[in-house]
Amino acid sequence: MEYEKKHEIDQRVYSAEDIQVMLGVKRSAAYNFLTKVYKDGKPFLVHKIGTMYRVPKESFDAWLCGNEK
């Protein structure tokens, strides 16, 4: 499924691919970053489901805008 097509629905979580695109980094950098955030539990929430990472949109957006709680 193409990236654009699967993101037509209103999302509550971001995938690793979403984070990669938003931050403008390589795939490996996005996964390394999410692995670290998942282990540290900060600066935003990361959930791991099997081998997939899911990031709550509200948590990531707050961090990205400098409004983390």
Gaussian input, Z-matrix of N, CA and C with variables (Angstrom, degrees):
# hf/3-21g

backbone

0 1
 N
 C     1     B1
 C     2     B2     1     A1
 N     3     B3     2     A2     1     D1
 C     4     B4     3     A3     2     D2
 C     5     B5     4     A4     3     D3
 N     6     B6     5     A5     4     D4
 C     7     B7     6     A6     5     D5
 C     8     B8     7     A7     6     D6
 N     9     B9     8     A8     7     D7
 C    10    B10     9     A9     8     D8
 C    11    B11    10    A10     9     D9
 N    12    B12    11    A11    10    D10
 C    13    B13    12    A12    11    D11
 C    14    B14    13    A13    12    D12
 N    15    B15    14    A14    13    D13
 C    16    B16    15    A15    14    D14
 C    17    B17    16    A16    15    D15
 N    18    B18    17    A17    16    D16
 C    19    B19    18    A18    17    D17
 C    20    B20    19    A19    18    D18
 N    21    B21    20    A20    19    D19
 C    22    B22    21    A21    20    D20
 C    23    B23    22    A22    21    D21
 N    24    B24    23    A23    22    D22
 C    25    B25    24    A24    23    D23
 C    26    B26    25    A25    24    D24
 N    27    B27    26    A26    25    D25
 C    28    B28    27    A27    26    D26
 C    29    B29    28    A28    27    D27
 N    30    B30    29    A29    28    D28
 C    31    B31    30    A30    29    D29
 C    32    B32    31    A31    30    D30
 N    33    B33    32    A32    31    D31
 C    34    B34    33    A33    32    D32
 C    35    B35    34    A34    33    D33
 N    36    B36    35    A35    34    D34
 C    37    B37    36    A36    35    D35
 C    38    B38    37    A37    36    D36
 N    39    B39    38    A38    37    D37
 C    40    B40    39    A39    38    D38
 C    41    B41    40    A40    39    D39
 N    42    B42    41    A41    40    D40
 C    43    B43    42    A42    41    D41
 C    44    B44    43    A43    42    D42
 N    45    B45    44    A44    43    D43
 C    46    B46    45    A45    44    D44
 C    47    B47    46    A46    45    D45
 N    48    B48    47    A47    46    D46
 C    49    B49    48    A48    47    D47
 C    50    B50    49    A49    48    D48
 N    51    B51    50    A50    49    D49
 C    52    B52    51    A51    50    D50
 C    53    B53    52    A52    51    D51
 N    54    B54    53    A53    52    D52
 C    55    B55    54    A54    53    D53
 C    56    B56    55    A55    54    D54
 N    57    B57    56    A56    55    D55
 C    58    B58    57    A57    56    D56
 C    59    B59    58    A58    57    D57
 N    60    B60    59    A59    58    D58
 C    61    B61    60    A60    59    D59
 C    62    B62    61    A61    60    D60
 N    63    B63    62    A62    61    D61
 C    64    B64    63    A63    62    D62
 C    65    B65    64    A64    63    D63
 N    66    B66    65    A65    64    D64
 C    67    B67    66    A66    65    D65
 C    68    B68    67    A67    66    D66
 N    69    B69    68    A68    67    D67
 C    70    B70    69    A69    68    D68
 C    71    B71    70    A70    69    D69
 N    72    B72    71    A71    70    D70
 C    73    B73    72    A72    71    D71
 C    74    B74    73    A73    72    D72
 N    75    B75    74    A74    73    D73
 C    76    B76    75    A75    74    D74
 C    77    B77    76    A76    75    D75
 N    78    B78    77    A77    76    D76
 C    79    B79    78    A78    77    D77
 C    80    B80    79    A79    78    D78
 N    81    B81    80    A80    79    D79
 C    82    B82    81    A81    80    D80
 C    83    B83    82    A82    81    D81
 N    84    B84    83    A83    82    D82
 C    85    B85    84    A84    83    D83
 C    86    B86    85    A85    84    D84
 N    87    B87    86    A86    85    D85
 C    88    B88    87    A87    86    D86
 C    89    B89    88    A88    87    D87
 N    90    B90    89    A89    88    D88
 C    91    B91    90    A90    89    D89
 C    92    B92    91    A91    90    D90
 N    93    B93    92    A92    91    D91
 C    94    B94    93    A93    92    D92
 C    95    B95    94    A94    93    D93
 N    96    B96    95    A95    94    D94
 C    97    B97    96    A96    95    D95
 C    98    B98    97    A97    96    D96
 N    99    B99    98    A98    97    D97
 C   100   B100    99    A99    98    D98
 C   101   B101   100   A100    99    D99
 N   102   B102   101   A101   100   D100
 C   103   B103   102   A102   101   D101
 C   104   B104   103   A103   102   D102
 N   105   B105   104   A104   103   D103
 C   106   B106   105   A105   104   D104
 C   107   B107   106   A106   105   D105
 N   108   B108   107   A107   106   D106
 C   109   B109   108   A108   107   D107
 C   110   B110   109   A109   108   D108
 N   111   B111   110   A110   109   D109
 C   112   B112   111   A111   110   D110
 C   113   B113   112   A112   111   D111
 N   114   B114   113   A113   112   D112
 C   115   B115   114   A114   113   D113
 C   116   B116   115   A115   114   D114
 N   117   B117   116   A116   115   D115
 C   118   B118   117   A117   116   D116
 C   119   B119   118   A118   117   D117
 N   120   B120   119   A119   118   D118
 C   121   B121   120   A120   119   D119
 C   122   B122   121   A121   120   D120
 N   123   B123   122   A122   121   D121
 C   124   B124   123   A123   122   D122
 C   125   B125   124   A124   123   D123
 N   126   B126   125   A125   124   D124
 C   127   B127   126   A126   125   D125
 C   128   B128   127   A127   126   D126
 N   129   B129   128   A128   127   D127
 C   130   B130   129   A129   128   D128
 C   131   B131   130   A130   129   D129
 N   132   B132   131   A131   130   D130
 C   133   B133   132   A132   131   D131
 C   134   B134   133   A133   132   D132
 N   135   B135   134   A134   133   D133
 C   136   B136   135   A135   134   D134
 C   137   B137   136   A136   135   D135
 N   138   B138   137   A137   136   D136
 C   139   B139   138   A138   137   D137
 C   140   B140   139   A139   138   D138
 N   141   B141   140   A140   139   D139
 C   142   B142   141   A141   140   D140
 C   143   B143   142   A142   141   D141
 N   144   B144   143   A143   142   D142
 C   145   B145   144   A144   143   D143
 C   146   B146   145   A145   144   D144
 N   147   B147   146   A146   145   D145
 C   148   B148   147   A147   146   D146
 C   149   B149   148   A148   147   D147
 N   150   B150   149   A149   148   D148
 C   151   B151   150   A150   149   D149
 C   152   B152   151   A151   150   D150
 N   153   B153   152   A152   151   D151
 C   154   B154   153   A153   152   D152
 C   155   B155   154   A154   153   D153
 N   156   B156   155   A155   154   D154
 C   157   B157   156   A156   155   D155
 C   158   B158   157   A157   156   D156
 N   159   B159   158   A158   157   D157
 C   160   B160   159   A159   158   D158
 C   161   B161   160   A160   159   D159
 N   162   B162   161   A161   160   D160
 C   163   B163   162   A162   161   D161
 C   164   B164   163   A163   162   D162
 N   165   B165   164   A164   163   D163
 C   166   B166   165   A165   164   D164
 C   167   B167   166   A166   165   D165
 N   168   B168   167   A167   166   D166
 C   169   B169   168   A168   167   D167
 C   170   B170   169   A169   168   D168
 N   171   B171   170   A170   169   D169
 C   172   B172   171   A171   170   D170
 C   173   B173   172   A172   171   D171
 N   174   B174   173   A173   172   D172
 C   175   B175   174   A174   173   D173
 C   176   B176   175   A175   174   D174
 N   177   B177   176   A176   175   D175
 C   178   B178   177   A177   176   D176
 C   179   B179   178   A178   177   D177
 N   180   B180   179   A179   178   D178
 C   181   B181   180   A180   179   D179
 C   182   B182   181   A181   180   D180
 N   183   B183   182   A182   181   D181
 C   184   B184   183   A183   182   D182
 C   185   B185   184   A184   183   D183
 N   186   B186   185   A185   184   D184
 C   187   B187   186   A186   185   D185
 C   188   B188   187   A187   186   D186
 N   189   B189   188   A188   187   D187
 C   190   B190   189   A189   188   D188
 C   191   B191   190   A190   189   D189
 N   192   B192   191   A191   190   D190
 C   193   B193   192   A192   191   D191
 C   194   B194   193   A193   192   D192
 N   195   B195   194   A194   193   D193
 C   196   B196   195   A195   194   D194
 C   197   B197   196   A196   195   D195
 N   198   B198   197   A197   196   D196
 C   199   B199   198   A198   197   D197
 C   200   B200   199   A199   198   D198
 N   201   B201   200   A200   199   D199
 C   202   B202   201   A201   200   D200
 C   203   B203   202   A202   201   D201
 N   204   B204   203   A203   202   D202
 C   205   B205   204   A204   203   D203
 C   206   B206   205   A205   204   D204

   B1=1.4452
   B2=1.5297
   B3=1.3008
   B4=1.4498
   B5=1.5197
   B6=1.3301
   B7=1.4592
   B8=1.5213
   B9=1.3318
   B10=1.4617
   B11=1.5310
   B12=1.2995
   B13=1.4632
   B14=1.5199
   B15=1.3029
   B16=1.4591
   B17=1.5255
   B18=1.3214
   B19=1.4564
   B20=1.5241
   B21=1.3179
   B22=1.4504
   B23=1.5264
   B24=1.3169
   B25=1.4636
   B26=1.5304
   B27=1.3152
   B28=1.4574
   B29=1.5236
   B30=1.3125
   B31=1.4542
   B32=1.5157
   B33=1.3169
   B34=1.4590
   B35=1.5151
   B36=1.3271
   B37=1.4656
   B38=1.5182
   B39=1.3262
   B40=1.4575
   B41=1.5232
   B42=1.3124
   B43=1.4639
   B44=1.5274
   B45=1.3214
   B46=1.4640
   B47=1.5293
   B48=1.3186
   B49=1.4649
   B50=1.5298
   B51=1.3259
   B52=1.4665
   B53=1.5276
   B54=1.3330
   B55=1.4668
   B56=1.5226
   B57=1.3224
   B58=1.4625
   B59=1.5244
   B60=1.3126
   B61=1.4634
   B62=1.5279
   B63=1.3291
   B64=1.4657
   B65=1.5206
   B66=1.3351
   B67=1.4596
   B68=1.5241
   B69=1.3265
   B70=1.4629
   B71=1.5153
   B72=1.3362
   B73=1.4614
   B74=1.5256
   B75=1.3200
   B76=1.4617
   B77=1.5262
   B78=1.3226
   B79=1.4705
   B80=1.5270
   B81=1.3207
   B82=1.4669
   B83=1.5252
   B84=1.3208
   B85=1.4678
   B86=1.5277
   B87=1.3254
   B88=1.4646
   B89=1.5284
   B90=1.3333
   B91=1.4600
   B92=1.5234
   B93=1.3196
   B94=1.4675
   B95=1.5250
   B96=1.3256
   B97=1.4588
   B98=1.5289
   B99=1.3263
   B100=1.4672
   B101=1.5280
   B102=1.3225
   B103=1.4656
   B104=1.5229
   B105=1.3278
   B106=1.4657
   B107=1.5281
   B108=1.3219
   B109=1.4691
   B110=1.5282
   B111=1.3266
   B112=1.4659
   B113=1.5342
   B114=1.3312
   B115=1.4659
   B116=1.5218
   B117=1.3464
   B118=1.4702
   B119=1.5253
   B120=1.3305
   B121=1.4594
   B122=1.5164
   B123=1.3137
   B124=1.4603
   B125=1.5235
   B126=1.2736
   B127=1.4579
   B128=1.5306
   B129=1.3479
   B130=1.4650
   B131=1.5178
   B132=1.3168
   B133=1.4652
   B134=1.5247
   B135=1.3139
   B136=1.4662
   B137=1.5182
   B138=1.3238
   B139=1.4626
   B140=1.5198
   B141=1.3224
   B142=1.4612
   B143=1.5201
   B144=1.3216
   B145=1.4585
   B146=1.5232
   B147=1.3246
   B148=1.4604
   B149=1.5196
   B150=1.3235
   B151=1.4652
   B152=1.5231
   B153=1.3335
   B154=1.4666
   B155=1.5240
   B156=1.3158
   B157=1.4573
   B158=1.5159
   B159=1.3278
   B160=1.4580
   B161=1.5210
   B162=1.3252
   B163=1.4569
   B164=1.5247
   B165=1.3366
   B166=1.4607
   B167=1.5338
   B168=1.3054
   B169=1.4605
   B170=1.5276
   B171=1.3246
   B172=1.4660
   B173=1.5286
   B174=1.3265
   B175=1.4586
   B176=1.5304
   B177=1.3291
   B178=1.4672
   B179=1.5219
   B180=1.3279
   B181=1.4664
   B182=1.5266
   B183=1.3339
   B184=1.4655
   B185=1.5232
   B186=1.3316
   B187=1.4628
   B188=1.5235
   B189=1.3121
   B190=1.4617
   B191=1.5291
   B192=1.3179
   B193=1.4767
   B194=1.5304
   B195=1.3271
   B196=1.4587
   B197=1.5137
   B198=1.3282
   B199=1.4663
   B200=1.5203
   B201=1.3338
   B202=1.4632
   B203=1.5159
   B204=1.3369
   B205=1.4725
   B206=1.5013
   A1=108.53
   A2=116.58
   A3=120.12
   A4=111.00
   A5=116.11
   A6=122.23
   A7=111.77
   A8=117.55
   A9=120.97
   A10=112.16
   A11=117.60
   A12=121.82
   A13=112.82
   A14=118.32
   A15=119.79
   A16=112.08
   A17=117.80
   A18=120.84
   A19=112.94
   A20=116.92
   A21=120.80
   A22=111.98
   A23=117.55
   A24=120.15
   A25=109.63
   A26=115.95
   A27=121.13
   A28=107.96
   A29=116.39
   A30=121.23
   A31=112.67
   A32=115.45
   A33=121.68
   A34=110.52
   A35=115.98
   A36=120.94
   A37=109.70
   A38=114.60
   A39=121.48
   A40=108.82
   A41=116.26
   A42=122.10
   A43=108.27
   A44=116.26
   A45=120.58
   A46=110.02
   A47=116.60
   A48=120.91
   A49=110.47
   A50=117.10
   A51=120.99
   A52=110.44
   A53=116.05
   A54=121.28
   A55=109.87
   A56=116.24
   A57=121.66
   A58=110.63
   A59=116.82
   A60=121.92
   A61=110.57
   A62=117.00
   A63=120.19
   A64=112.58
   A65=116.83
   A66=120.27
   A67=112.66
   A68=116.81
   A69=120.66
   A70=113.17
   A71=115.92
   A72=121.10
   A73=110.02
   A74=115.25
   A75=120.16
   A76=109.79
   A77=114.62
   A78=121.26
   A79=111.43
   A80=116.65
   A81=120.12
   A82=111.43
   A83=117.46
   A84=120.83
   A85=110.64
   A86=116.93
   A87=120.75
   A88=110.24
   A89=117.58
   A90=120.51
   A91=111.57
   A92=117.55
   A93=120.22
   A94=110.80
   A95=116.50
   A96=121.66
   A97=110.61
   A98=117.32
   A99=120.54
   A100=111.66
   A101=117.44
   A102=121.06
   A103=110.28
   A104=116.61
   A105=121.20
   A106=111.09
   A107=116.99
   A108=120.69
   A109=110.13
   A110=117.15
   A111=121.43
   A112=110.70
   A113=116.61
   A114=120.90
   A115=112.02
   A116=116.75
   A117=121.50
   A118=113.00
   A119=116.61
   A120=120.49
   A121=113.54
   A122=116.95
   A123=121.78
   A124=109.91
   A125=122.86
   A126=129.23
   A127=114.45
   A128=117.73
   A129=121.26
   A130=107.87
   A131=116.97
   A132=121.56
   A133=111.68
   A134=115.62
   A135=122.18
   A136=106.89
   A137=116.79
   A138=122.42
   A139=107.80
   A140=115.81
   A141=120.74
   A142=107.82
   A143=115.53
   A144=122.08
   A145=106.13
   A146=115.61
   A147=119.08
   A148=108.39
   A149=115.85
   A150=120.37
   A151=112.25
   A152=116.41
   A153=120.21
   A154=111.06
   A155=115.17
   A156=121.34
   A157=109.23
   A158=115.80
   A159=121.96
   A160=107.27
   A161=114.79
   A162=121.49
   A163=108.65
   A164=117.96
   A165=119.26
   A166=110.70
   A167=115.02
   A168=121.42
   A169=111.73
   A170=116.55
   A171=120.73
   A172=111.80
   A173=117.00
   A174=121.84
   A175=111.25
   A176=116.79
   A177=120.62
   A178=111.33
   A179=116.73
   A180=120.52
   A181=111.38
   A182=117.19
   A183=120.79
   A184=110.27
   A185=117.36
   A186=121.28
   A187=110.68
   A188=116.58
   A189=121.30
   A190=111.33
   A191=116.55
   A192=121.33
   A193=112.17
   A194=116.59
   A195=120.30
   A196=114.12
   A197=116.41
   A198=120.98
   A199=112.57
   A200=117.90
   A201=119.00
   A202=110.91
   A203=114.09
   A204=120.18
   A205=110.77
   D1=135.93
   D2=-178.77
   D3=-71.37
   D4=149.43
   D5=-177.90
   D6=-54.06
   D7=-48.08
   D8=-176.96
   D9=-63.38
   D10=-40.59
   D11=-176.06
   D12=-66.62
   D13=-40.00
   D14=-175.74
   D15=-77.39
   D16=-6.45
   D17=-178.16
   D18=-109.19
   D19=23.89
   D20=178.78
   D21=-80.82
   D22=-20.16
   D23=179.58
   D24=-84.53
   D25=159.35
   D26=177.75
   D27=-70.73
   D28=118.89
   D29=-175.82
   D30=-91.91
   D31=145.28
   D32=171.35
   D33=-108.68
   D34=-17.22
   D35=178.43
   D36=-133.89
   D37=155.21
   D38=174.05
   D39=-104.88
   D40=149.54
   D41=173.43
   D42=-93.78
   D43=172.55
   D44=175.95
   D45=-60.65
   D46=-36.51
   D47=178.76
   D48=-64.11
   D49=-40.25
   D50=177.07
   D51=-60.51
   D52=-46.78
   D53=-179.43
   D54=-61.96
   D55=-42.07
   D56=178.47
   D57=-56.79
   D58=-48.92
   D59=-177.96
   D60=-65.86
   D61=-45.54
   D62=-177.08
   D63=-64.93
   D64=-36.29
   D65=-179.30
   D66=-89.16
   D67=-11.85
   D68=178.82
   D69=66.61
   D70=41.45
   D71=-179.26
   D72=-119.51
   D73=168.26
   D74=177.18
   D75=-71.56
   D76=160.85
   D77=-179.10
   D78=-56.14
   D79=-45.92
   D80=-178.52
   D81=-63.57
   D82=-37.77
   D83=178.65
   D84=-65.97
   D85=-40.28
   D86=178.80
   D87=-63.14
   D88=-44.87
   D89=-179.98
   D90=-67.40
   D91=-40.28
   D92=177.26
   D93=-61.68
   D94=-43.14
   D95=179.14
   D96=-63.58
   D97=-47.35
   D98=-179.48
   D99=-64.84
   D100=-35.89
   D101=176.84
   D102=-61.68
   D103=-45.00
   D104=179.29
   D105=-64.69
   D106=-46.33
   D107=179.91
   D108=-62.55
   D109=-40.43
   D110=178.73
   D111=-60.90
   D112=-45.20
   D113=-179.00
   D114=-68.82
   D115=-39.97
   D116=-178.26
   D117=-78.52
   D118=-25.77
   D119=-177.03
   D120=75.12
   D121=13.91
   D122=178.07
   D123=-157.52
   D124=158.50
   D125=12.69
   D126=-89.80
   D127=1.29
   D128=175.55
   D129=-146.42
   D130=168.70
   D131=-177.90
   D132=-77.15
   D133=139.71
   D134=173.16
   D135=-135.86
   D136=129.54
   D137=176.23
   D138=-109.52
   D139=138.08
   D140=177.48
   D141=-111.24
   D142=124.47
   D143=179.00
   D144=-120.34
   D145=103.22
   D146=-172.65
   D147=65.23
   D148=-116.86
   D149=177.46
   D150=-104.26
   D151=1.96
   D152=-177.10
   D153=-96.86
   D154=142.32
   D155=173.68
   D156=-101.46
   D157=139.63
   D158=173.98
   D159=-132.18
   D160=133.35
   D161=-176.00
   D162=-119.32
   D163=120.10
   D164=177.33
   D165=-57.51
   D166=128.06
   D167=-175.86
   D168=-55.51
   D169=-47.16
   D170=-177.47
   D171=-59.03
   D172=-42.61
   D173=-179.21
   D174=-66.40
   D175=-47.36
   D176=-179.12
   D177=-65.86
   D178=-44.48
   D179=-178.78
   D180=-61.94
   D181=-38.88
   D182=177.50
   D183=-63.09
   D184=-43.71
   D185=178.20
   D186=-63.35
   D187=-45.28
   D188=-177.56
   D189=-62.59
   D190=-34.85
   D191=-179.54
   D192=-88.16
   D193=-0.58
   D194=179.19
   D195=81.19
   D196=21.10
   D197=-178.17
   D198=-113.40
   D199=27.44
   D200=-176.36
   D201=-62.52
   D202=149.61
   D203=-176.75
   D204=-98.54

